Structure formats: C-alpha cells, structure tokens
Amino acid sequence: MDVHAEVLRVLDEVLSLNGRSAGFTRDTALLGAVPELDSMAVVTLITTLEEQLGISVSDDDIDGATFGSVGALVDFVAERVGT
C-alpha cells in the first residue's frame, strides 16, 4: 500500500478538496494552513483513516504535530499500518 497516496486520497475526500491534495508534498502544512481542516474535520479524518485503512488510533496518540504537515500525517498512519 502506498500510504502517502492513500492519505492524500482521504484528505481530498474528507476535506472536499476537489483534487487539490494532488499538489501536496510531504512538506505541505496542514493544520492552520488548510482552512478546511478544522477540529470537526480532524475527527472525521481520523475516523475515515481508521475505517478505510484498517488502523486504530487512540486519543493519546494524537497531538497537533500529527497534523502539522502531510509528511507527519503520513508517518503517523504508516506506523499504524505497519509499513
């Protein structure tokens, strides 16, 4: 599984970015930089990642840095997917 591609796909789906995520790199800032990523979207994003990628995320695992950039989120998901 290409975790990077899957995370971008889920970001695009959950945030209704209409393909904008295709231009995101590992360094693309998320939280505070992408207006669509508000607190409610974070919850939906986590739930969608859990459902679609078969991962489990506890509240203690998450902090602001997790959503600081695309790379941070990809690394977070990759640890849980086991790649």
mmCIF file as gemmi writes it, N, C-alpha and C atoms, coordinates in Angstrom:
data_model
loop_
_atom_site.group_PDB
_atom_site.id
_atom_site.type_symbol
_atom_site.label_atom_id
_atom_site.label_alt_id
_atom_site.label_comp_id
_atom_site.label_asym_id
_atom_site.label_entity_id
_atom_site.label_seq_id
_atom_site.pdbx_PDB_ins_code
_atom_site.Cartn_x
_atom_site.Cartn_y
_atom_site.Cartn_z
_atom_site.occupancy
_atom_site.B_iso_or_equiv
_atom_site.pdbx_formal_charge
_atom_site.auth_seq_id
_atom_site.auth_asym_id
_atom_site.pdbx_PDB_model_num
ATOM 1 N N . MET Axp A 1 ? 0.842 -1.182 0 1 0 ? 1 A 1
ATOM 2 C CA . MET Axp A 1 ? 0 0 0 1 0 ? 1 A 1
ATOM 3 C C . MET Axp A 1 ? 0.887 1.245 0 1 0 ? 1 A 1
ATOM 4 N N . ASP Axp A 2 ? 0.521 2.174 -0.849 1 0 ? 2 A 1
ATOM 5 C CA . ASP Axp A 2 ? 1.21 3.464 -0.884 1 0 ? 2 A 1
ATOM 6 C C . ASP Axp A 2 ? 0.516 4.381 0.126 1 0 ? 2 A 1
ATOM 7 N N . VAL Axp A 3 ? 1.076 4.438 1.335 1 0 ? 3 A 1
ATOM 8 C CA . VAL Axp A 3 ? 0.441 5.185 2.423 1 0 ? 3 A 1
ATOM 9 C C . VAL Axp A 3 ? 0.307 6.658 2.065 1 0 ? 3 A 1
ATOM 10 N N . HIS Axp A 4 ? 1.327 7.217 1.455 1 0 ? 4 A 1
ATOM 11 C CA . HIS Axp A 4 ? 1.28 8.633 1.066 1 0 ? 4 A 1
ATOM 12 C C . HIS Axp A 4 ? 0.078 8.897 0.155 1 0 ? 4 A 1
ATOM 13 N N . ALA Axp A 5 ? -0.084 8.075 -0.87 1 0 ? 5 A 1
ATOM 14 C CA . ALA Axp A 5 ? -1.188 8.25 -1.813 1 0 ? 5 A 1
ATOM 15 C C . ALA Axp A 5 ? -2.537 8.064 -1.123 1 0 ? 5 A 1
ATOM 16 N N . GLU Axp A 6 ? -2.618 7.097 -0.216 1 0 ? 6 A 1
ATOM 17 C CA . GLU Axp A 6 ? -3.874 6.849 0.497 1 0 ? 6 A 1
ATOM 18 C C . GLU Axp A 6 ? -4.236 8.017 1.416 1 0 ? 6 A 1
ATOM 19 N N . VAL Axp A 7 ? -3.247 8.561 2.092 1 0 ? 7 A 1
ATOM 20 C CA . VAL Axp A 7 ? -3.501 9.71 2.974 1 0 ? 7 A 1
ATOM 21 C C . VAL Axp A 7 ? -3.967 10.904 2.143 1 0 ? 7 A 1
ATOM 22 N N . LEU Axp A 8 ? -3.341 11.148 1.011 1 0 ? 8 A 1
ATOM 23 C CA . LEU Axp A 8 ? -3.768 12.252 0.149 1 0 ? 8 A 1
ATOM 24 C C . LEU Axp A 8 ? -5.185 12.026 -0.357 1 0 ? 8 A 1
ATOM 25 N N . ARG Axp A 9 ? -5.509 10.784 -0.709 1 0 ? 9 A 1
ATOM 26 C CA . ARG Axp A 9 ? -6.854 10.461 -1.194 1 0 ? 9 A 1
ATOM 27 C C . ARG Axp A 9 ? -7.901 10.742 -0.112 1 0 ? 9 A 1
ATOM 28 N N . VAL Axp A 10 ? -7.594 10.3 1.12 1 0 ? 10 A 1
ATOM 29 C CA . VAL Axp A 10 ? -8.526 10.509 2.226 1 0 ? 10 A 1
ATOM 30 C C . VAL Axp A 10 ? -8.64 12 2.565 1 0 ? 10 A 1
ATOM 31 N N . LEU Axp A 11 ? -7.538 12.712 2.568 1 0 ? 11 A 1
ATOM 32 C CA . LEU Axp A 11 ? -7.584 14.163 2.794 1 0 ? 11 A 1
ATOM 33 C C . LEU Axp A 11 ? -8.494 14.826 1.764 1 0 ? 11 A 1
ATOM 34 N N . ASP Axp A 12 ? -8.313 14.463 0.507 1 0 ? 12 A 1
ATOM 35 C CA . ASP Axp A 12 ? -9.102 15.063 -0.56 1 0 ? 12 A 1
ATOM 36 C C . ASP Axp A 12 ? -10.582 14.749 -0.381 1 0 ? 12 A 1
ATOM 37 N N . GLU Axp A 13 ? -10.874 13.505 -0.013 1 0 ? 13 A 1
ATOM 38 C CA . GLU Axp A 13 ? -12.259 13.071 0.177 1 0 ? 13 A 1
ATOM 39 C C . GLU Axp A 13 ? -12.914 13.76 1.373 1 0 ? 13 A 1
ATOM 40 N N . VAL Axp A 14 ? -12.259 13.701 2.518 1 0 ? 14 A 1
ATOM 41 C CA . VAL Axp A 14 ? -12.846 14.221 3.755 1 0 ? 14 A 1
ATOM 42 C C . VAL Axp A 14 ? -12.97 15.74 3.729 1 0 ? 14 A 1
ATOM 43 N N . LEU Axp A 15 ? -11.973 16.404 3.196 1 0 ? 15 A 1
ATOM 44 C CA . LEU Axp A 15 ? -11.967 17.864 3.202 1 0 ? 15 A 1
ATOM 45 C C . LEU Axp A 15 ? -12.596 18.484 1.959 1 0 ? 15 A 1
ATOM 46 N N . SER Axp A 16 ? -13.065 17.628 1.047 1 0 ? 16 A 1
ATOM 47 C CA . SER Axp A 16 ? -13.674 18.095 -0.213 1 0 ? 16 A 1
ATOM 48 C C . SER Axp A 16 ? -12.748 19.064 -0.937 1 0 ? 16 A 1
ATOM 49 N N . LEU Axp A 17 ? -11.527 18.62 -1.162 1 0 ? 17 A 1
ATOM 50 C CA . LEU Axp A 17 ? -10.517 19.481 -1.776 1 0 ? 17 A 1
ATOM 51 C C . LEU Axp A 17 ? -10.569 19.475 -3.297 1 0 ? 17 A 1
ATOM 52 N N . ASN Axp A 18 ? -11.407 18.625 -3.875 1 0 ? 18 A 1
ATOM 53 C CA . ASN Axp A 18 ? -11.588 18.587 -5.332 1 0 ? 18 A 1
ATOM 54 C C . ASN Axp A 18 ? -10.275 18.428 -6.097 1 0 ? 18 A 1
ATOM 55 N N . GLY Axp A 19 ? -9.416 17.539 -5.611 1 0 ? 19 A 1
ATOM 56 C CA . GLY Axp A 19 ? -8.168 17.25 -6.3 1 0 ? 19 A 1
ATOM 57 C C . GLY Axp A 19 ? -6.981 18.085 -5.875 1 0 ? 19 A 1
ATOM 58 N N . ARG Axp A 20 ? -7.191 19.078 -5.013 1 0 ? 20 A 1
ATOM 59 C CA . ARG Axp A 20 ? -6.08 19.943 -4.579 1 0 ? 20 A 1
ATOM 60 C C . ARG Axp A 20 ? -4.979 19.159 -3.88 1 0 ? 20 A 1
ATOM 61 N N . SER Axp A 21 ? -5.325 18.055 -3.237 1 0 ? 21 A 1
ATOM 62 C CA . SER Axp A 21 ? -4.308 17.302 -2.498 1 0 ? 21 A 1
ATOM 63 C C . SER Axp A 21 ? -3.257 16.698 -3.427 1 0 ? 21 A 1
ATOM 64 N N . ALA Axp A 22 ? -3.558 16.591 -4.714 1 0 ? 22 A 1
ATOM 65 C CA . ALA Axp A 22 ? -2.591 16.046 -5.666 1 0 ? 22 A 1
ATOM 66 C C . ALA Axp A 22 ? -1.314 16.891 -5.709 1 0 ? 22 A 1
ATOM 67 N N . GLY Axp A 23 ? -1.423 18.158 -5.372 1 0 ? 23 A 1
ATOM 68 C CA . GLY Axp A 23 ? -0.26 19.041 -5.365 1 0 ? 23 A 1
ATOM 69 C C . GLY Axp A 23 ? 0.458 19.101 -4.026 1 0 ? 23 A 1
ATOM 70 N N . PHE Axp A 24 ? -0.037 18.351 -3.039 1 0 ? 24 A 1
ATOM 71 C CA . PHE Axp A 24 ? 0.577 18.361 -1.716 1 0 ? 24 A 1
ATOM 72 C C . PHE Axp A 24 ? 1.851 17.516 -1.701 1 0 ? 24 A 1
ATOM 73 N N . THR Axp A 25 ? 2.869 18.016 -1.019 1 0 ? 25 A 1
ATOM 74 C CA . THR Axp A 25 ? 4.105 17.259 -0.801 1 0 ? 25 A 1
ATOM 75 C C . THR Axp A 25 ? 4.205 16.929 0.682 1 0 ? 25 A 1
ATOM 76 N N . ARG Axp A 26 ? 5.241 16.201 1.064 1 0 ? 26 A 1
ATOM 77 C CA . ARG Axp A 26 ? 5.444 15.875 2.484 1 0 ? 26 A 1
ATOM 78 C C . ARG Axp A 26 ? 5.549 17.138 3.329 1 0 ? 26 A 1
ATOM 79 N N . ASP Axp A 27 ? 6.049 18.21 2.74 1 0 ? 27 A 1
ATOM 80 C CA . ASP Axp A 27 ? 6.271 19.454 3.479 1 0 ? 27 A 1
ATOM 81 C C . ASP Axp A 27 ? 5.037 20.369 3.526 1 0 ? 27 A 1
ATOM 82 N N . THR Axp A 28 ? 3.986 19.997 2.836 1 0 ? 28 A 1
ATOM 83 C CA . THR Axp A 28 ? 2.791 20.842 2.82 1 0 ? 28 A 1
ATOM 84 C C . THR Axp A 28 ? 2.191 20.919 4.221 1 0 ? 28 A 1
ATOM 85 N N . ALA Axp A 29 ? 2.049 22.136 4.712 1 0 ? 29 A 1
ATOM 86 C CA . ALA Axp A 29 ? 1.455 22.35 6.034 1 0 ? 29 A 1
ATOM 87 C C . ALA Axp A 29 ? -0.032 22.045 5.974 1 0 ? 29 A 1
ATOM 88 N N . LEU Axp A 30 ? -0.557 21.469 7.054 1 0 ? 30 A 1
ATOM 89 C CA . LEU Axp A 30 ? -1.979 21.137 7.111 1 0 ? 30 A 1
ATOM 90 C C . LEU Axp A 30 ? -2.711 21.994 8.13 1 0 ? 30 A 1
ATOM 91 N N . LEU Axp A 31 ? -2.57 21.656 9.402 1 0 ? 31 A 1
ATOM 92 C CA . LEU Axp A 31 ? -3.312 22.329 10.47 1 0 ? 31 A 1
ATOM 93 C C . LEU Axp A 31 ? -2.932 23.803 10.517 1 0 ? 31 A 1
ATOM 94 N N . GLY Axp A 32 ? -3.902 24.659 10.333 1 0 ? 32 A 1
ATOM 95 C CA . GLY Axp A 32 ? -3.657 26.098 10.318 1 0 ? 32 A 1
ATOM 96 C C . GLY Axp A 32 ? -3.372 26.643 8.939 1 0 ? 32 A 1
ATOM 97 N N . ALA Axp A 33 ? -3.084 25.759 7.983 1 0 ? 33 A 1
ATOM 98 C CA . ALA Axp A 33 ? -2.772 26.215 6.631 1 0 ? 33 A 1
ATOM 99 C C . ALA Axp A 33 ? -3.853 25.828 5.626 1 0 ? 33 A 1
ATOM 100 N N . VAL Axp A 34 ? -4.538 24.733 5.882 1 0 ? 34 A 1
ATOM 101 C CA . VAL Axp A 34 ? -5.627 24.288 5.021 1 0 ? 34 A 1
ATOM 102 C C . VAL Axp A 34 ? -6.928 24.624 5.757 1 0 ? 34 A 1
ATOM 103 N N . PRO Axp A 35 ? -7.646 25.652 5.291 1 0 ? 35 A 1
ATOM 104 C CA . PRO Axp A 35 ? -8.828 26.129 6.025 1 0 ? 35 A 1
ATOM 105 C C . PRO Axp A 35 ? -9.881 25.054 6.267 1 0 ? 35 A 1
ATOM 106 N N . GLU Axp A 36 ? -9.972 24.092 5.38 1 0 ? 36 A 1
ATOM 107 C CA . GLU Axp A 36 ? -10.973 23.036 5.516 1 0 ? 36 A 1
ATOM 108 C C . GLU Axp A 36 ? -10.681 22.098 6.694 1 0 ? 36 A 1
ATOM 109 N N . LEU Axp A 37 ? -9.44 22.093 7.19 1 0 ? 37 A 1
ATOM 110 C CA . LEU Axp A 37 ? -9.048 21.188 8.275 1 0 ? 37 A 1
ATOM 111 C C . LEU Axp A 37 ? -9.288 21.871 9.624 1 0 ? 37 A 1
ATOM 112 N N . ASP Axp A 38 ? -10.544 21.839 10.057 1 0 ? 38 A 1
ATOM 113 C CA . ASP Axp A 38 ? -10.895 22.37 11.365 1 0 ? 38 A 1
ATOM 114 C C . ASP Axp A 38 ? -11.04 21.209 12.348 1 0 ? 38 A 1
ATOM 115 N N . SER Axp A 39 ? -11.437 21.5 13.567 1 0 ? 39 A 1
ATOM 116 C CA . SER Axp A 39 ? -11.497 20.453 14.598 1 0 ? 39 A 1
ATOM 117 C C . SER Axp A 39 ? -12.473 19.342 14.242 1 0 ? 39 A 1
ATOM 118 N N . MET Axp A 40 ? -13.595 19.663 13.642 1 0 ? 40 A 1
ATOM 119 C CA . MET Axp A 40 ? -14.55 18.626 13.236 1 0 ? 40 A 1
ATOM 120 C C . MET Axp A 40 ? -13.984 17.782 12.102 1 0 ? 40 A 1
ATOM 121 N N . ALA Axp A 41 ? -13.27 18.409 11.191 1 0 ? 41 A 1
ATOM 122 C CA . ALA Axp A 41 ? -12.674 17.675 10.075 1 0 ? 41 A 1
ATOM 123 C C . ALA Axp A 41 ? -11.59 16.732 10.569 1 0 ? 41 A 1
ATOM 124 N N . VAL Axp A 42 ? -10.864 17.116 11.618 1 0 ? 42 A 1
ATOM 125 C CA . VAL Axp A 42 ? -9.839 16.238 12.187 1 0 ? 42 A 1
ATOM 126 C C . VAL Axp A 42 ? -10.479 14.94 12.678 1 0 ? 42 A 1
ATOM 127 N N . VAL Axp A 43 ? -11.6 15.059 13.369 1 0 ? 43 A 1
ATOM 128 C CA . VAL Axp A 43 ? -12.299 13.872 13.875 1 0 ? 43 A 1
ATOM 129 C C . VAL Axp A 43 ? -12.749 12.987 12.714 1 0 ? 43 A 1
ATOM 130 N N . THR Axp A 44 ? -13.338 13.592 11.701 1 0 ? 44 A 1
ATOM 131 C CA . THR Axp A 44 ? -13.796 12.838 10.537 1 0 ? 44 A 1
ATOM 132 C C . THR Axp A 44 ? -12.621 12.204 9.809 1 0 ? 44 A 1
ATOM 133 N N . LEU Axp A 45 ? -11.524 12.934 9.708 1 0 ? 45 A 1
ATOM 134 C CA . LEU Axp A 45 ? -10.323 12.416 9.045 1 0 ? 45 A 1
ATOM 135 C C . LEU Axp A 45 ? -9.792 11.185 9.769 1 0 ? 45 A 1
ATOM 136 N N . ILE Axp A 46 ? -9.702 11.25 11.08 1 0 ? 46 A 1
ATOM 137 C CA . ILE Axp A 46 ? -9.213 10.113 11.862 1 0 ? 46 A 1
ATOM 138 C C . ILE Axp A 46 ? -10.134 8.912 11.69 1 0 ? 46 A 1
ATOM 139 N N . THR Axp A 47 ? -11.421 9.147 11.8 1 0 ? 47 A 1
ATOM 140 C CA . THR Axp A 47 ? -12.396 8.058 11.653 1 0 ? 47 A 1
ATOM 141 C C . THR Axp A 47 ? -12.308 7.423 10.267 1 0 ? 47 A 1
ATOM 142 N N . THR Axp A 48 ? -12.19 8.235 9.251 1 0 ? 48 A 1
ATOM 143 C CA . THR Axp A 48 ? -12.108 7.734 7.883 1 0 ? 48 A 1
ATOM 144 C C . THR Axp A 48 ? -10.822 6.945 7.669 1 0 ? 48 A 1
ATOM 145 N N . LEU Axp A 49 ? -9.713 7.431 8.188 1 0 ? 49 A 1
ATOM 146 C CA . LEU Axp A 49 ? -8.448 6.692 8.084 1 0 ? 49 A 1
ATOM 147 C C . LEU Axp A 49 ? -8.56 5.339 8.772 1 0 ? 49 A 1
ATOM 148 N N . GLU Axp A 50 ? -9.18 5.322 9.947 1 0 ? 50 A 1
ATOM 149 C CA . GLU Axp A 50 ? -9.365 4.063 10.67 1 0 ? 50 A 1
ATOM 150 C C . GLU Axp A 50 ? -10.204 3.083 9.851 1 0 ? 50 A 1
ATOM 151 N N . GLU Axp A 51 ? -11.308 3.551 9.323 1 0 ? 51 A 1
ATOM 152 C CA . GLU Axp A 51 ? -12.221 2.69 8.577 1 0 ? 51 A 1
ATOM 153 C C . GLU Axp A 51 ? -11.624 2.211 7.26 1 0 ? 51 A 1
ATOM 154 N N . GLN Axp A 52 ? -11.03 3.115 6.507 1 0 ? 52 A 1
ATOM 155 C CA . GLN Axp A 52 ? -10.578 2.764 5.161 1 0 ? 52 A 1
ATOM 156 C C . GLN Axp A 52 ? -9.22 2.075 5.13 1 0 ? 52 A 1
ATOM 157 N N . LEU Axp A 53 ? -8.374 2.347 6.132 1 0 ? 53 A 1
ATOM 158 C CA . LEU Axp A 53 ? -7.041 1.749 6.127 1 0 ? 53 A 1
ATOM 159 C C . LEU Axp A 53 ? -6.874 0.671 7.192 1 0 ? 53 A 1
ATOM 160 N N . GLY Axp A 54 ? -7.928 0.439 7.976 1 0 ? 54 A 1
ATOM 161 C CA . GLY Axp A 54 ? -7.897 -0.628 8.968 1 0 ? 54 A 1
ATOM 162 C C . GLY Axp A 54 ? -6.918 -0.381 10.104 1 0 ? 54 A 1
ATOM 163 N N . ILE Axp A 55 ? -6.793 0.881 10.504 1 0 ? 55 A 1
ATOM 164 C CA . ILE Axp A 55 ? -5.891 1.203 11.605 1 0 ? 55 A 1
ATOM 165 C C . ILE Axp A 55 ? -6.712 1.574 12.834 1 0 ? 55 A 1
ATOM 166 N N . SER Axp A 56 ? -6.04 1.628 13.964 1 0 ? 56 A 1
ATOM 167 C CA . SER Axp A 56 ? -6.683 2.038 15.198 1 0 ? 56 A 1
ATOM 168 C C . SER Axp A 56 ? -5.892 3.194 15.795 1 0 ? 56 A 1
ATOM 169 N N . VAL Axp A 57 ? -6.615 4.242 16.179 1 0 ? 57 A 1
ATOM 170 C CA . VAL Axp A 57 ? -5.982 5.436 16.721 1 0 ? 57 A 1
ATOM 171 C C . VAL Axp A 57 ? -6.635 5.766 18.061 1 0 ? 57 A 1
ATOM 172 N N . SER Axp A 58 ? -5.817 5.827 19.102 1 0 ? 58 A 1
ATOM 173 C CA . SER Axp A 58 ? -6.361 6.23 20.4 1 0 ? 58 A 1
ATOM 174 C C . SER Axp A 58 ? -6.142 7.729 20.594 1 0 ? 58 A 1
ATOM 175 N N . ASP Axp A 59 ? -6.945 8.312 21.459 1 0 ? 59 A 1
ATOM 176 C CA . ASP Axp A 59 ? -6.845 9.752 21.705 1 0 ? 59 A 1
ATOM 177 C C . ASP Axp A 59 ? -5.457 10.159 22.19 1 0 ? 59 A 1
ATOM 178 N N . ASP Axp A 60 ? -4.804 9.276 22.942 1 0 ? 60 A 1
ATOM 179 C CA . ASP Axp A 60 ? -3.478 9.574 23.478 1 0 ? 60 A 1
ATOM 180 C C . ASP Axp A 60 ? -2.4 9.634 22.398 1 0 ? 60 A 1
ATOM 181 N N . ASP Axp A 61 ? -2.69 9.046 21.22 1 0 ? 61 A 1
ATOM 182 C CA . ASP Axp A 61 ? -1.717 9.014 20.125 1 0 ? 61 A 1
ATOM 183 C C . ASP Axp A 61 ? -1.653 10.311 19.343 1 0 ? 61 A 1
ATOM 184 N N . ILE Axp A 62 ? -2.663 11.151 19.504 1 0 ? 62 A 1
ATOM 185 C CA . ILE Axp A 62 ? -2.819 12.314 18.64 1 0 ? 62 A 1
ATOM 186 C C . ILE Axp A 62 ? -2.426 13.602 19.358 1 0 ? 62 A 1
ATOM 187 N N . ASP Axp A 63 ? -1.668 14.419 18.646 1 0 ? 63 A 1
ATOM 188 C CA . ASP Axp A 63 ? -1.407 15.775 19.112 1 0 ? 63 A 1
ATOM 189 C C . ASP Axp A 63 ? -1.336 16.683 17.885 1 0 ? 63 A 1
ATOM 190 N N . GLY Axp A 64 ? -1.156 17.936 18.092 1 0 ? 64 A 1
ATOM 191 C CA . GLY Axp A 64 ? -1.141 18.887 16.992 1 0 ? 64 A 1
ATOM 192 C C . GLY Axp A 64 ? -0.089 18.593 15.94 1 0 ? 64 A 1
ATOM 193 N N . ALA Axp A 65 ? 1.034 18.043 16.362 1 0 ? 65 A 1
ATOM 194 C CA . ALA Axp A 65 ? 2.117 17.744 15.429 1 0 ? 65 A 1
ATOM 195 C C . ALA Axp A 65 ? 1.715 16.684 14.408 1 0 ? 65 A 1
ATOM 196 N N . THR Axp A 66 ? 0.791 15.811 14.788 1 0 ? 66 A 1
ATOM 197 C CA . THR Axp A 66 ? 0.326 14.755 13.884 1 0 ? 66 A 1
ATOM 198 C C . THR Axp A 66 ? -0.24 15.356 12.604 1 0 ? 66 A 1
ATOM 199 N N . PHE Axp A 67 ? -0.872 16.515 12.734 1 0 ? 67 A 1
ATOM 200 C CA . PHE Axp A 67 ? -1.496 17.167 11.591 1 0 ? 67 A 1
ATOM 201 C C . PHE Axp A 67 ? -0.734 18.407 11.152 1 0 ? 67 A 1
ATOM 202 N N . GLY Axp A 68 ? 0.517 18.504 11.532 1 0 ? 68 A 1
ATOM 203 C CA . GLY Axp A 68 ? 1.331 19.661 11.176 1 0 ? 68 A 1
ATOM 204 C C . GLY Axp A 68 ? 1.669 19.735 9.71 1 0 ? 68 A 1
ATOM 205 N N . SER Axp A 69 ? 1.873 18.58 9.097 1 0 ? 69 A 1
ATOM 206 C CA . SER Axp A 69 ? 2.219 18.535 7.674 1 0 ? 69 A 1
ATOM 207 C C . SER Axp A 69 ? 1.747 17.206 7.099 1 0 ? 69 A 1
ATOM 208 N N . VAL Axp A 70 ? 1.742 17.138 5.795 1 0 ? 70 A 1
ATOM 209 C CA . VAL Axp A 70 ? 1.381 15.885 5.131 1 0 ? 70 A 1
ATOM 210 C C . VAL Axp A 70 ? 2.341 14.782 5.556 1 0 ? 70 A 1
ATOM 211 N N . GLY Axp A 71 ? 3.631 15.082 5.611 1 0 ? 71 A 1
ATOM 212 C CA . GLY Axp A 71 ? 4.628 14.078 5.986 1 0 ? 71 A 1
ATOM 213 C C . GLY Axp A 71 ? 4.409 13.54 7.386 1 0 ? 71 A 1
ATOM 214 N N . ALA Axp A 72 ? 4.071 14.418 8.324 1 0 ? 72 A 1
ATOM 215 C CA . ALA Axp A 72 ? 3.818 13.988 9.7 1 0 ? 72 A 1
ATOM 216 C C . ALA Axp A 72 ? 2.61 13.063 9.757 1 0 ? 72 A 1
ATOM 217 N N . LEU Axp A 73 ? 1.56 13.395 9.01 1 0 ? 73 A 1
ATOM 218 C CA . LEU Axp A 73 ? 0.366 12.559 8.996 1 0 ? 73 A 1
ATOM 219 C C . LEU Axp A 73 ? 0.645 11.222 8.308 1 0 ? 73 A 1
ATOM 220 N N . VAL Axp A 74 ? 1.382 11.248 7.209 1 0 ? 74 A 1
ATOM 221 C CA . VAL Axp A 74 ? 1.744 10.003 6.507 1 0 ? 74 A 1
ATOM 222 C C . VAL Axp A 74 ? 2.566 9.105 7.426 1 0 ? 74 A 1
ATOM 223 N N . ASP Axp A 75 ? 3.537 9.673 8.122 1 0 ? 75 A 1
ATOM 224 C CA . ASP Axp A 75 ? 4.37 8.885 9.042 1 0 ? 75 A 1
ATOM 225 C C . ASP Axp A 75 ? 3.529 8.292 10.166 1 0 ? 75 A 1
ATOM 226 N N . PHE Axp A 76 ? 2.603 9.065 10.694 1 0 ? 76 A 1
ATOM 227 C CA . PHE Axp A 76 ? 1.7 8.614 11.754 1 0 ? 76 A 1
ATOM 228 C C . PHE Axp A 76 ? 0.875 7.42 11.279 1 0 ? 76 A 1
ATOM 229 N N . VAL Axp A 77 ? 0.307 7.543 10.089 1 0 ? 77 A 1
ATOM 230 C CA . VAL Axp A 77 ? -0.503 6.451 9.543 1 0 ? 77 A 1
ATOM 231 C C . VAL Axp A 77 ? 0.369 5.24 9.215 1 0 ? 77 A 1
ATOM 232 N N . ALA Axp A 78 ? 1.536 5.464 8.637 1 0 ? 78 A 1
ATOM 233 C CA . ALA Axp A 78 ? 2.43 4.364 8.267 1 0 ? 78 A 1
ATOM 234 C C . ALA Axp A 78 ? 2.825 3.527 9.479 1 0 ? 78 A 1
ATOM 235 N N . GLU Axp A 79 ? 3.031 4.164 10.624 1 0 ? 79 A 1
ATOM 236 C CA . GLU Axp A 79 ? 3.366 3.434 11.851 1 0 ? 79 A 1
ATOM 237 C C . GLU Axp A 79 ? 2.234 2.494 12.235 1 0 ? 79 A 1
ATOM 238 N N . ARG Axp A 80 ? 1.013 2.911 12.007 1 0 ? 80 A 1
ATOM 239 C CA . ARG Axp A 80 ? -0.138 2.105 12.403 1 0 ? 80 A 1
ATOM 240 C C . ARG Axp A 80 ? -0.482 1.033 11.363 1 0 ? 80 A 1
ATOM 241 N N . VAL Axp A 81 ? -0.145 1.287 10.124 1 0 ? 81 A 1
ATOM 242 C CA . VAL Axp A 81 ? -0.4 0.298 9.061 1 0 ? 81 A 1
ATOM 243 C C . VAL Axp A 81 ? 0.66 -0.786 9.106 1 0 ? 81 A 1
ATOM 244 N N . GLY Axp A 82 ? 1.824 -0.433 9.628 1 0 ? 82 A 1
ATOM 245 C CA . GLY Axp A 82 ? 2.914 -1.408 9.729 1 0 ? 82 A 1
ATOM 246 C C . GLY Axp A 82 ? 3.82 -1.457 8.515 1 0 ? 82 A 1
ATOM 247 N N . THR Axp A 83 ? 3.914 -0.334 7.801 1 0 ? 83 A 1
ATOM 248 C CA . THR Axp A 83 ? 4.804 -0.304 6.641 1 0 ? 83 A 1
ATOM 249 C C . THR Axp A 83 ? 6.074 0.432 6.983 1 0 ? 83 A 1
